[in-house]
Amino acid sequence: MIVHEICIWIKAFLIGIGFATLDGLLVPFRRLCRRHLWMIAISDIIFWLALGICILVLLYFENDGKIRVFIFVSMCAGVYVQRKIKRYIHKARIRYKIRRRYKEDL
């Protein structure tokens, strides 16, 4: 029983990471389509429909359709972890560029 719930938690966590990554990949697309708001609207609708379908599939097949708070908490945790990792990588990249420029100036 508890092992099954841990597996559900891990799957929801990975879904959260996946959709946060997908949302991050859509940002450049939104910047390219600033003038075409209908393209942004369509991509947002597709994104949210895909997220809703994934949540419903997870709830239906893994949890017999029962809504449990820990599933949504684990998805939010996945999004949070993905955002933290993304910020850490971005800061590390900036530090690397600064160090490289500093060494070139010497």
Backbone as a ProteinNet text record, in pm:
[ID]
protein_1_A
[PRIMARY]
MIVHEICIWIKAFLIGIGFATLDGLLVPFRRLCRRHLWMIAISDIIFWLALGICILVLLYFENDGKIRVFIFVSMCAGVYVQRKIKRYIHKARIRYKIRRRYKEDL
[TERTIARY]
82.7	0	86.7	177.9	261.7	357.4	401.4	490.9	417.5	290.8	210.6	195.2	171.7	158.4	290	401	531.8	555.3	516.2	527.7	441.4	320.4	233.8	298.5	356	422	537.5	616.4	730.2	681.4	577.1	522.8	469.6	398.4	346.5	460.5	564	682.1	748.1	762.4	822.3	733.7	603.4	512.2	529.1	543.4	567.1	695.6	802.2	930	915.2	848.8	831.7	752.8	645	565	630.6	707.6	782.5	889.5	952.8	1051.2	984.7	870.5	797.5	755.1	711.7	674.5	796	911.1	1033.5	1073.5	1044.2	1075.1	978.5	861.6	764.4	793.5	877.6	907.9	970.2	1071.1	1123.7	1019.6	931.2	824.9	732.7	701.6	615.6	684.2	814.4	886.8	886.7	895.1	892.1	754.3	651.3	514.4	445.3	518.9	456.5	345	361.8	260.9	142	162.1	54.3	-0.6	-88.6	-142.3	-224	-282.4	-360.4	-272.4	-144.9	-52.9	-15.9	4.8	35.1	-84.8	-204.1	-325.1	-342.9	-319.5	-333	-229.3	-105.4	-2.7	-33.8	-87.6	-125.4	-241.2	-338.2	-451.9	-404.4	-317.9	-264.1	-184.4	-102.9	-23.3	-113.4	-215.5	-300.8	-389.7	-431.9	-507.5	-420.8	-296.7	-205.7	-179.7	-161.2	-139.4	-262.2	-379.2	-502.4	-523.4	-495.5	-510.5	-412.4	-288.2	-189.5	-233.1	-286.1	-332.6	-449.9	-544.1	-659.5	-618.5	-526.8	-479.6	-409.8	-326.7	-258.3	-359.4	-455.9	-555.7	-641.5	-677.6	-768.2	-699.5	-582.8	-518.2	-442.3	-382.3	-298.7	-373.5	-478.8	-542.6	-692.9	-739.4	-881.6	-971	-919.5	-998	-1013.9	-951.4	-961.7	-864.5	-914.1	-829.6	-760.3	-631.1	-552.7	-462.1	-450.4	-373.6	-226	-172.8	-30	13.6	-78.1	-43.9	-17.5	-104.1	-85.5	33.1	55.6	172.5	300.8	302.6	423.9	446.5	339.4	356.4	414.2	361.9	415.5	560.5	593.7	732.4	822.4	773.7	851.2	876.6	774.9	791.6	893.2	881.8	973.6	1117.7	1139.3	1274.9	1330.8	1249.3	1296.3	1335.7	1256.7	1289.1	1416.9	1436.3	1558.9	1681.3	1670.4	1782.8	1813.6	1710.1	1729.4	1801.1	1759.9	1827.6	1972.7	1996.8	2132.1	2221.9	2171.5	2249.7	2275.1	2174.7	2191	2296.5	2292.5	2392.1	2531.5	2541.9	2672.2	2727.9	2641.6	2685	2736.8	2667.1	2710.5	2844.2	2858.4	2986	3099.3	3073.2	3175.6	3216.9	3120.5	3151.3	3231.6	3195.9	3269.8	3412.7	3430.9	3566.7	3649.8	3587.9	3659.4	3701.2	3615.2	3650.4	3758.1	3749.3	3849.5	3986.3	3992.9	4120.1	4173.8	4084.6	4129.3	4188.3	4135.6	4186.2	4322.4	4356.4	4487.8	4590.8
-119.5	0	125.3	135.8	255.9	263.3	147.4	146.1	198.6	163.5	212.2	364.6	417.1	562.4	633.9	572.2	631.6	635.1	529.9	528.3	636.9	656.8	762.9	898.2	915.6	1042.3	1069.3	968	985.3	1019.8	951.5	981.4	1123.7	1167.4	1304	1405.2	1373.6	1459.8	1475	1365.2	1369.5	1443.1	1429.9	1505.8	1654.5	1692	1832.6	1884.6	1805.7	1845.7	1857.2	1760.8	1762.2	1882.6	1915.2	2028.1	2162	2170.2	2293.4	2312.7	2203.9	2210.8	2250.8	2192.1	2227.1	2373.3	2421.7	2562.3	2651.8	2610.8	2685.9	2687	2577.5	2571.9	2655.2	2682	2763.5	2913.3	2954.8	3097.5	3157.7	3095.9	3155	3160.3	3060.8	3062.2	3181.3	3209.5	3324.4	3455.1	3462.6	3584.2	3603.9	3495.6	3505	3546.3	3509	3531	3645.3	3746.7	3856.7	3923.7	3936.3	4005	3916.9	3787.9	3693.7	3633.7	3706.9	3661.3	3533.7	3510.4	3388.8	3265.3	3277	3162.6	3132.6	3238	3220.4	3157.7	3204.2	3150.3	3002	2965.9	2825	2738.3	2786.9	2707.4	2693.7	2798.9	2790.2	2692.9	2697.3	2604.5	2460.5	2434.9	2299	2255.9	2346.5	2315.9	2277.5	2359.5	2333	2210.7	2186.8	2064.3	1940.2	1946.5	1832.7	1809	1916.4	1902.2	1842.3	1891.4	1836.8	1690.8	1654.4	1513.8	1425.1	1471.5	1392.3	1372.6	1478.3	1466.4	1368.5	1381.4	1290.9	1145.8	1124.3	987.9	930.8	1011.7	965.3	931.1	1019.8	993	871.7	856.7	747.4	610.8	601.8	470.4	431.8	527	493.1	497.7	580.4	602.6	578.1	509.5	477.8	601.4	711.8	834.7	912.8	869.3	941.1	1058.2	1172.7	1291.9	1293.3	1301.2	1307.6	1429.1	1495.5	1619.5	1593.6	1481.4	1457.4	1448.8	1413.8	1409.9	1550.6	1644.3	1782.2	1848	1811.2	1862.8	1812.7	1686.9	1634.2	1696.7	1727.9	1798.8	1937.9	2006.6	2139.4	2129	2024.3	2003.7	1979.9	1905.7	1883.3	2012.2	2096.9	2227.5	2311.3	2311.5	2389.4	2342.6	2212.1	2158	2191.1	2178.5	2210	2356	2445.4	2588.6	2618.9	2555	2575.8	2526.5	2410	2356.1	2448.1	2499.5	2590.5	2717.6	2773.5	2893.9	2864.3	2748.3	2711.5	2699.1	2635.2	2620.4	2756.4	2842.8	2976.4	3056.3	3051.4	3122	3064.3	2932.6	2869.7	2911.9	2923.1	2968.1	3111.3	3195.8	3335.6	3342.6	3265.9	3265.3	3217.3	3115.4	3064	3170.6	3241.9	3346.7	3459.2	3495.1	3601.6	3557.5	3436	3386.3	3378.2	3333.4	3323.6	3460.9	3559.2	3694.5	3754.3	3725.1	3775	3716.7	3587.6	3524.7	3576.9	3609.2	3665	3803.8	3879	4013.3	4014	3906.4	3898.7	3867.2
0	0	0	92	100	-18.8	-67	-183.2	-306	-320	-431.9	-424.7	-305.8	-289.8	-315.3	-278.6	-307.6	-458.2	-527.5	-674.5	-737.2	-685.8	-735.7	-709.9	-591.5	-558.1	-654	-682.6	-774	-914.6	-961.6	-1094.1	-1102	-997.9	-996.3	-989	-913.2	-903.2	-1040.3	-1111.9	-1245.2	-1345.8	-1331.4	-1417.2	-1390.2	-1264.4	-1230	-1291	-1282.8	-1343.1	-1494.2	-1555	-1700	-1749	-1681.1	-1726.8	-1694.6	-1588.4	-1563.1	-1669.8	-1711.8	-1819.4	-1950.3	-1980.2	-2102	-2100	-1984.7	-1973.4	-1996	-1945.9	-1970.3	-2117.1	-2186.6	-2329.4	-2413.3	-2360.4	-2433.2	-2424.6	-2331	-2314.5	-2440.6	-2501.9	-2626.4	-2737.7	-2743.5	-2843.3	-2821.1	-2695.4	-2664.8	-2702.2	-2683.4	-2722	-2872.9	-2947.3	-3093.2	-3145.1	-3073.5	-3120.9	-3047.1	-3007.7	-2933.2	-3011.3	-3141.1	-3221.6	-3253.9	-3246.3	-3278.6	-3150.2	-3086.5	-2958.4	-2971.3	-3086.9	-3104.6	-3100.2	-3145.7	-3138.7	-2993.5	-2916.5	-2774.8	-2703.6	-2736.7	-2674.4	-2707.1	-2831.8	-2871.4	-2799.9	-2791.3	-2722.9	-2573.9	-2512.3	-2371.4	-2350.5	-2439.8	-2428.6	-2442.1	-2538.7	-2556.6	-2434.3	-2380.1	-2261.2	-2144.2	-2116.2	-2000.9	-2021.9	-2144.7	-2172	-2150.6	-2196.8	-2177.1	-2028.6	-1953.5	-1809.7	-1742.3	-1777.8	-1719.6	-1753.6	-1877.4	-1918.5	-1842.6	-1827.4	-1751.4	-1606.7	-1546.1	-1407.4	-1398.8	-1490.8	-1489.3	-1514	-1605.9	-1632.9	-1510.4	-1446.6	-1325.3	-1216.7	-1196.6	-1093.4	-1126.7	-1252.3	-1290.1	-1285.4	-1346.8	-1356.4	-1230.2	-1164.9	-1049.3	-916.5	-910.7	-781.3	-786.5	-888.5	-906.1	-905.2	-953	-964.8	-836.3	-729.4	-602	-602.7	-563.4	-557.3	-421.8	-425.2	-302.2	-307.4	-196.3	-189.5	-215.2	-169.6	-183.5	-329.8	-420.3	-562.5	-612.8	-576.5	-620.4	-549.5	-424.6	-352.2	-417.9	-459.4	-523.1	-659.5	-733.8	-861	-837.8	-737.9	-704.8	-658.7	-585.6	-543.2	-664	-762.3	-884.5	-959	-968.4	-1033.8	-956.3	-824.1	-739.9	-757.7	-755	-769.8	-907.8	-1011.6	-1147	-1156.8	-1099.3	-1104.7	-1028	-912.6	-834.5	-911.1	-973.6	-1051.5	-1168.9	-1234.4	-1347.2	-1302.6	-1188.9	-1136.5	-1100.1	-1038.8	-1000.6	-1123.6	-1227.8	-1351.1	-1413.9	-1414.1	-1471.4	-1394.2	-1261.6	-1180.4	-1202.3	-1213.1	-1236.8	-1371.8	-1472.4	-1604.1	-1600.1	-1527.3	-1514.9	-1442.3	-1334.7	-1261.8	-1350.8	-1431.6	-1521.7	-1623.3	-1679.2	-1776.1	-1712.6	-1590.9	-1521.2	-1494.6	-1447.5	-1420.6	-1548.3	-1656.1	-1782.1	-1832.6	-1822.9	-1864	-1774.7	-1644.9	-1553.8	-1584.8	-1616.3	-1650.5	-1783	-1877.1	-2004.7	-1987.6	-1891.7	-1868.6	-1801.1	-1733.9	-1668.4	-1768.2
[MASK]
++++++++++++++++++++++++++++++++++++++++++++++++++++++++++++++++++++++++++++++++++++++++++++++++++++++++++

